[in-house]
Amino acid sequence: MIVLGRRSGGERQRAEAEPPQDDGPDDRGFLSPASGSLLKRWVKDVLLFRKPSRFWKGEGAMTHAVDSTVVSTAMELLSREGFEGFPEALKLLLNEAMKAERSAVLGAGPHERSPGRCGYANGYKDKTVATRVGELALKVPQVRGEVEFYPSALERGVRSERALKLAVAEMYVQGVSTRRVTEVLQKLCGGLEISSGQVSRVSQLLDEELSTWRQRPLDEVPYLVLDARYEKVRHGGAVISCAVLIAVGVDLLGHRSVLGVSVALSEAEVHWREFLGGLQDRGLHGVRYVVSDDHAGLRAALAARLSGVPWQRCQFHLQQNAQQYVPRVAMRREVAADLRDVFEAGDRPEAERRLKLVAEKYRESAPKLAAWIEENVPEGLTVLALPAAHRKRLRTTNMLENLNKQVKRRTRVAGLFPNTESALRLVTAVLMEQSEEWETGKVYLTMTERENA
């Protein structure tokens, strides 16, 4: 989804006064980031119903003149037909945007003489594209000469969207819940029929990209967060819940990234141990702190693969687990507040002092709760050895829980995966997008705090 926002008048003036530099296509024929920004700016102006900015003069400029009748026709369609006219309006605008992009790649507009020209227009090729608003009959601009061109508007399908459609397509081909799959396909692809050959070709290309990301080299990661979620998958003629194992790390610069993902039959030790071993084989080292929920298989795997690394039991799950030992509903809020007071202590000795008082408080009224608190809550105090500025974000697995919610929003559309490969494909695509956003976004933790601790 592209989110369009308004810019101030000063920003628009600066943008027009200082046009971005465009290096044209690279040696693979792809547009440079600057070319993409020029196209985005033009489309943004059109979709906001502003007069499109005159394309800048100079090297790499988009010289294609905007056809005012196209914009007017699109606006008239939307005004007259509302949402019903959106597919046709979108088709008109996309066709015009693709022509503008072709001019940018060629370095000259139609019939224009330019010393920077690197190829020539060569008509159009019809292409029907299935979108969420229906099928669009587009005119894809062609070129000739020593230049390669394909409109970025047709290439920039979001990976997770492609993976989602592919997962549903596999279900359709293999006959899993045909009626349900048909309904989903109509929502996602406008009812587009998908053959097994198409699935195979798309699957191969997408899997290569996702596999490369899953096998990328890793480096030193001081903080490691581990969690798992479950997806319904067909396996061996039956439907089972497969575990999706996920690892997130915070690097030396304080950025988060998804380190790895795997689909396993369960959270047994053997699967977690294999997963952690794979991270280490790719270069993961320097782990100083691990946070996860309490699971016997995971803890055993950590003891084998990351022996001696301090482990933090998620405080959020500890709170939930404690409620199972509260004998009366009326006590739940009080118990939660007492545990929260323990977790918010300034250091380990103070937390242990408060923990002892809480256990004594419930010794008579809730003896099982008191015994459980003494045995389990200390596992949630490891975080107190970290810098104070890091504790709030590393005392739970909430970072990964939020990530899992994003995964769930995509996987629940498919509902049932035909195989583990399909589940891994979709989950990887979602995680890859989020990881790239984290890695290029704001710093999650200021790591100088750790150095000074």
matplotlib code that plots the C-alpha trace (Angstrom):
import matplotlib.pyplot as plt

x = [0.0, 1.3, 0.4, 0.2, 0.8, 0.8, 4.0, 4.3, 4.7, 8.3, 9.0, 7.6, 9.6, 12.8, 12.0, 11.5, 14.6, 16.8, 15.7, 16.9, 19.7, 18.9, 21.5, 19.1, 19.0, 21.8, 23.7, 20.7, 18.3, 16.6, 15.7, 17.9, 16.3, 16.2, 14.2, 11.7, 11.4, 10.6, 7.8, 6.5, 6.3, 4.4, 1.9, 1.5, 0.6, -1.9, -3.6, -3.9, -5.6, -2.9, -1.4, 1.5, 4.9, 6.6, 9.3, 12.7, 15.1, 18.6, 20.2, 18.0, 14.9, 11.4, 10.6, 7.3, 4.6, 1.6, -1.5, -4.0, -6.9, -5.9, -6.0, -9.2, -10.8, -9.8, -11.1, -14.4, -14.7, -14.2, -16.6, -19.3, -19.1, -17.4, -15.7, -17.2, -15.0, -11.8, -10.6, -10.8, -9.3, -6.5, -5.8, -5.6, -3.2, -1.0, -0.7, 0.3, 2.7, 4.4, 4.8, 6.4, 8.8, 9.8, 10.7, 12.9, 14.7, 15.2, 16.4, 14.0, 10.3, 8.4, 9.8, 12.3, 15.9, 18.3, 22.0, 21.2, 18.9, 19.8, 17.1, 13.8, 10.1, 8.8, 5.0, 3.0, 2.1, -1.2, -1.2, -4.0, -3.1, -5.3, -5.6, -7.8, -10.1, -10.4, -8.6, -6.9, -6.2, -2.9, -0.7, 2.9, 5.4, 8.1, 11.6, 14.3, 18.0, 20.7, 18.4, 16.1, 12.9, 9.9, 7.6, 8.4, 4.7, 4.2, 7.3, 6.8, 4.3, 4.9, 6.6, 4.2, 1.2, 2.7, 3.5, -0.1, -1.6, 0.8, -0.1, -3.8, -3.0, -1.3, -4.4, -6.6, -4.4, -4.3, -8.0, -7.9, -11.3, -12.0, -15.0, -13.2, -10.1, -12.2, -13.7, -10.3, -9.0, -11.8, -10.9, -7.2, -6.9, -10.3, -11.2, -8.1, -7.7, -4.4, -2.8, -0.2, 2.3, 1.9, 2.2, 5.4, 7.1, 6.2, 7.1, 10.6, 11.4, 10.0, 11.6, 15.0, 14.7, 13.4, 15.9, 18.7, 17.5, 17.0, 20.6, 22.3, 25.4, 24.9, 27.2, 27.5, 24.1, 24.2, 20.4, 18.4, 14.6, 13.0, 9.4, 7.1, 3.6, 1.5, -0.1, -2.4, -0.6, -1.4, 1.2, 1.2, -2.5, -3.6, -3.9, -1.5, -0.3, 3.2, 5.5, 6.9, 10.2, 11.3, 14.5, 14.9, 18.1, 19.4, 22.8, 25.7, 24.2, 20.9, 18.9, 16.4, 16.3, 14.7, 17.6, 15.8, 12.6, 11.8, 8.7, 9.0, 6.6, 6.8, 8.7, 10.7, 14.3, 15.6, 13.8, 14.9, 18.5, 18.6, 17.2, 19.8, 22.6, 21.6, 21.9, 25.3, 26.4, 25.5, 27.8, 25.7, 28.0, 28.4, 25.0, 25.0, 21.3, 18.3, 14.6, 11.8, 8.8, 9.3, 9.3, 11.2, 12.4, 13.7, 15.5, 17.2, 18.3, 19.6, 21.6, 23.2, 23.7, 24.1, 25.5, 26.2, 24.3, 21.9, 18.3, 15.3, 11.8, 9.2, 7.6, 4.3, 3.9, 5.0, 2.1, -0.3, 1.1, 0.7, -3.0, -3.5, -2.5, -4.7, -7.5, -10.1, -10.9, -11.1, -7.4, -6.1, -5.7, -3.8, -1.5, -0.7, 0.1, 2.4, 4.3, 4.6, 6.1, 8.8, 9.6, 10.0, 12.6, 15.8, 18.2, 18.3, 18.7, 15.7, 13.7, 14.5, 13.6, 10.2, 9.7, 10.2, 7.6, 5.1, 5.6, 5.1, 1.9, 0.2, 1.7, -1.6, -4.3, -2.8, 0.0, 0.3, 0.7, 3.4, 5.3, 5.0, 6.2, 9.3, 10.2, 9.5, 9.5, 13.4, 13.7, 12.1, 14.7, 17.7, 16.9, 17.9, 21.5, 21.0, 21.3, 18.1, 17.4, 17.2, 15.1, 11.6, 12.1, 13.9, 12.0, 9.3, 8.9, 6.3, 8.5, 8.0, 4.4, 3.6, 5.5, 3.5, 0.3, 1.4, 2.1, -1.3, -3.1, -1.6, -1.8, -5.4, -6.4, -5.0, -6.3, -4.8, -1.5, -1.0, 2.5, 5.3, 7.0, 4.0, 3.7, 7.4, 7.2, 4.4, 5.8, 9.3, 7.9, 6.2, 9.2, 11.6, 9.7, 9.5, 13.2, 14.2, 12.0, 13.6, 17.2, 16.7, 14.6, 15.2, 17.5, 15.7, 18.2, 21.0, 23.9, 26.3, 24.2, 25.4, 29.0, 28.7, 26.9]
y = [0.0, 3.5, 6.1, 9.6, 12.6, 16.3, 18.4, 22.0, 24.7, 25.2, 21.5, 21.6, 24.7, 23.1, 19.9, 21.8, 24.0, 21.0, 18.2, 14.7, 13.3, 10.2, 7.8, 6.0, 2.2, 0.2, -2.6, -4.9, -2.5, -1.5, 2.1, 3.9, 5.1, 8.6, 7.5, 5.8, 9.0, 11.0, 8.6, 8.5, 12.3, 12.5, 9.8, 11.5, 14.8, 13.1, 11.1, 14.2, 15.9, 18.6, 19.9, 17.5, 19.1, 20.1, 17.5, 19.0, 20.1, 18.6, 15.2, 12.3, 14.5, 13.1, 14.9, 13.1, 15.8, 15.0, 14.4, 16.6, 14.8, 11.6, 13.3, 15.0, 11.8, 10.0, 12.7, 12.8, 9.0, 9.2, 12.2, 10.6, 6.9, 7.0, 3.8, 2.0, 4.1, 3.5, 0.5, 2.5, 5.6, 3.6, 2.0, 5.5, 6.8, 3.7, 3.8, 7.5, 6.9, 4.0, 6.3, 8.9, 6.3, 5.1, 8.6, 8.9, 5.7, 6.7, 10.2, 11.8, 12.2, 11.1, 12.6, 14.6, 15.1, 14.8, 14.1, 12.0, 9.6, 6.0, 4.2, 4.6, 4.0, 0.9, 1.0, -0.9, -4.4, -5.3, -6.9, -7.8, -7.4, -8.9, -6.4, -6.1, -3.8, -6.2, -6.8, -3.9, -3.9, -2.0, -0.8, -1.6, 0.7, -1.1, 0.1, -0.7, 0.0, -0.7, -0.3, -2.6, -1.4, -2.8, -0.5, -0.6, -0.2, -3.8, -5.1, -3.7, -6.2, -6.5, -9.9, -10.9, -10.1, -12.4, -15.1, -14.9, -15.3, -18.1, -20.0, -19.7, -20.8, -23.9, -24.8, -24.2, -26.4, -29.2, -29.2, -28.0, -26.4, -25.5, -23.3, -21.4, -20.9, -19.7, -17.0, -15.9, -15.8, -13.6, -11.2, -11.2, -11.8, -10.8, -14.5, -15.1, -18.8, -20.2, -23.3, -25.6, -24.5, -20.9, -21.8, -23.8, -20.9, -18.2, -20.5, -21.1, -17.4, -16.4, -19.3, -18.4, -14.8, -15.9, -18.7, -16.3, -14.0, -16.9, -18.0, -14.6, -14.3, -13.1, -11.2, -10.4, -10.1, -9.2, -9.6, -12.5, -12.9, -16.3, -17.3, -19.7, -19.6, -22.4, -22.7, -25.4, -27.5, -30.6, -33.3, -37.0, -37.0, -35.2, -31.6, -30.7, -27.6, -26.9, -24.6, -21.5, -20.8, -17.2, -15.4, -11.7, -9.9, -6.5, -5.8, -3.7, -0.6, -1.1, -2.1, -5.0, -7.6, -11.0, -13.4, -16.5, -18.5, -22.2, -24.4, -27.5, -30.2, -29.1, -27.1, -30.2, -29.8, -31.3, -28.6, -25.7, -27.1, -27.4, -23.9, -22.3, -24.4, -23.0, -19.4, -20.2, -21.8, -18.5, -16.5, -15.7, -15.0, -12.7, -13.4, -12.1, -12.3, -14.4, -13.8, -16.3, -18.0, -21.0, -24.2, -27.3, -28.0, -24.5, -24.3, -27.6, -26.4, -23.2, -25.2, -27.1, -24.3, -21.2, -22.7, -20.0, -17.2, -15.5, -16.4, -14.2, -15.7, -13.4, -11.4, -11.1, -14.8, -15.2, -12.9, -15.0, -18.3, -16.9, -16.4, -20.1, -20.5, -17.8, -19.5, -16.7, -14.3, -11.4, -11.9, -11.7, -8.0, -7.8, -10.7, -9.0, -5.7, -7.5, -9.2, -6.0, -4.4, -7.1, -6.8, -3.0, -3.1, -1.2, -4.1, -7.8, -7.7, -5.4, -7.5, -10.6, -8.8, -7.9, -11.4, -12.9, -10.5, -11.4, -15.1, -14.7, -12.7, -15.5, -18.4, -19.1, -17.8, -19.3, -21.8, -23.2, -19.7, -18.8, -21.9, -21.2, -17.6, -18.7, -21.3, -19.5, -15.7, -15.5, -16.6, -13.3, -11.2, -11.7, -8.5, -6.5, -7.1, -5.0, -1.2, 0.4, 1.9, -1.6, -3.4, -2.3, -3.6, -6.8, -8.1, -9.7, -11.2, -8.6, -7.4, -10.8, -11.1, -8.0, -9.4, -12.6, -10.6, -9.2, -12.8, -13.9, -11.2, -12.7, -16.4, -16.4, -15.6, -18.9, -20.7, -24.0, -24.5, -27.5, -28.1, -26.7, -25.1, -23.0, -21.9, -21.1, -19.0, -16.7, -16.3, -15.6, -12.9, -11.1, -11.3, -10.2, -7.0, -6.2, -6.9, -4.6, -1.9, -2.4, -2.4, 0.8, 2.6, 4.1, 2.6, 0.4, 0.5, 2.9, 0.5, 2.9, 2.2, -1.4, -0.4, 1.9, -0.6]
z = [0.0, -0.9, 1.6, 0.1, 2.2, 1.6, 1.5, 2.5, -0.1, 1.0, 0.5, -3.0, -3.9, -2.6, -4.5, -7.8, -7.2, -6.4, -8.7, -7.7, -9.9, -12.0, -13.1, -15.4, -15.5, -14.0, -15.8, -15.2, -16.7, -13.4, -12.6, -10.1, -6.9, -8.3, -11.3, -9.0, -7.0, -10.1, -11.0, -7.5, -7.4, -10.7, -9.6, -6.2, -7.9, -10.1, -7.4, -5.2, -8.1, -8.3, -11.5, -12.1, -11.6, -14.9, -15.4, -14.6, -17.2, -17.3, -17.5, -16.5, -16.5, -17.2, -20.4, -21.2, -21.4, -19.2, -21.2, -19.5, -21.1, -19.3, -15.9, -16.7, -17.9, -14.7, -12.5, -14.5, -14.1, -10.3, -10.0, -12.1, -11.1, -7.7, -6.6, -9.6, -11.9, -10.0, -12.1, -15.3, -13.7, -12.3, -15.7, -17.4, -14.7, -14.8, -18.5, -18.4, -15.6, -17.5, -20.5, -18.3, -16.8, -20.3, -21.2, -18.1, -19.0, -22.6, -21.6, -24.0, -24.6, -27.7, -30.9, -28.9, -30.0, -27.0, -26.7, -23.7, -25.5, -24.9, -26.9, -28.7, -28.0, -29.7, -29.3, -26.7, -25.6, -24.2, -20.7, -18.4, -14.8, -12.0, -9.1, -6.0, -8.0, -10.9, -14.1, -15.7, -19.5, -19.6, -22.5, -21.5, -23.2, -25.2, -26.2, -28.7, -28.7, -26.1, -23.1, -21.1, -19.7, -17.8, -15.8, -12.1, -11.4, -12.6, -10.9, -7.4, -6.1, -2.4, -1.7, 1.0, -1.3, -4.0, -1.4, -0.1, -3.5, -4.2, -1.0, -1.9, -5.4, -4.2, -2.2, -5.2, -7.4, -4.9, -4.1, -0.5, 0.5, -3.1, -2.3, 0.4, -1.8, -4.7, -2.4, -1.3, -4.9, -5.9, -3.2, -3.9, -7.7, -9.1, -9.6, -11.7, -12.7, -11.7, -13.2, -11.7, -14.2, -13.2, -9.5, -10.2, -12.1, -9.6, -6.7, -8.0, -8.5, -5.1, -3.2, -4.6, -3.3, 0.1, 0.6, -0.1, 2.6, 5.1, 4.5, 4.6, 6.8, 10.4, 12.7, 16.4, 18.1, 21.8, 22.4, 21.1, 21.3, 20.5, 20.1, 18.1, 16.7, 15.1, 11.6, 10.2, 7.6, 5.6, 6.4, 5.7, 4.8, 7.9, 9.2, 11.9, 13.8, 12.8, 14.8, 13.1, 15.0, 14.8, 16.1, 16.3, 17.3, 18.3, 16.8, 18.0, 16.5, 18.2, 15.2, 15.2, 12.5, 12.0, 12.1, 11.0, 10.6, 10.3, 10.1, 12.2, 13.3, 16.9, 19.5, 20.6, 21.6, 18.4, 16.2, 18.4, 18.6, 14.8, 14.3, 16.7, 15.1, 11.7, 13.1, 14.4, 11.2, 9.4, 11.8, 14.8, 17.8, 20.7, 22.2, 25.8, 26.7, 25.5, 26.2, 25.5, 27.0, 29.2, 27.0, 27.9, 24.4, 23.9, 27.2, 26.5, 23.1, 24.6, 27.1, 24.3, 21.8, 23.9, 27.2, 29.8, 28.1, 30.6, 29.9, 30.7, 31.1, 29.5, 32.3, 30.4, 30.2, 33.9, 34.8, 32.8, 34.3, 37.8, 37.3, 37.0, 40.6, 42.0, 44.0, 43.7, 40.8, 43.3, 44.0, 40.4, 40.2, 43.5, 42.6, 39.2, 41.0, 43.5, 40.7, 38.8, 41.8, 41.9, 38.2, 38.5, 41.2, 40.5, 40.9, 41.6, 45.4, 45.8, 43.5, 45.5, 48.7, 47.3, 45.9, 49.3, 50.8, 48.1, 48.6, 52.4, 51.8, 50.0, 52.1, 53.9, 51.6, 48.4, 49.3, 45.7, 44.4, 46.9, 46.1, 42.3, 42.8, 44.7, 42.1, 38.9, 39.3, 39.8, 36.1, 35.2, 37.0, 34.7, 32.8, 35.9, 35.0, 31.8, 31.5, 32.9, 29.4, 27.9, 30.4, 29.4, 25.8, 26.7, 29.7, 27.6, 24.1, 23.2, 20.3, 18.7, 19.8, 17.8, 14.8, 15.1, 14.9, 11.5, 10.4, 11.6, 9.6, 6.4, 7.2, 8.4, 4.8, 3.6, 6.7, 5.8, 4.1, 1.7, 2.9, 5.1, 2.2, 1.4, 5.1, 5.2, 2.0, 3.2, 6.7, 5.3, 3.0, 5.8, 8.1, 5.4, 4.8, 8.5, 9.0, 6.2, 7.7, 11.1, 9.7, 7.8, 10.4, 13.8, 16.3, 18.7, 21.6, 22.3, 22.7, 24.3, 27.4, 27.3, 27.0, 30.0, 32.2]

ax = plt.figure().add_subplot(projection="3d")
ax.plot(x, y, z, "-o")
ax.set_aspect("equal")
plt.show()
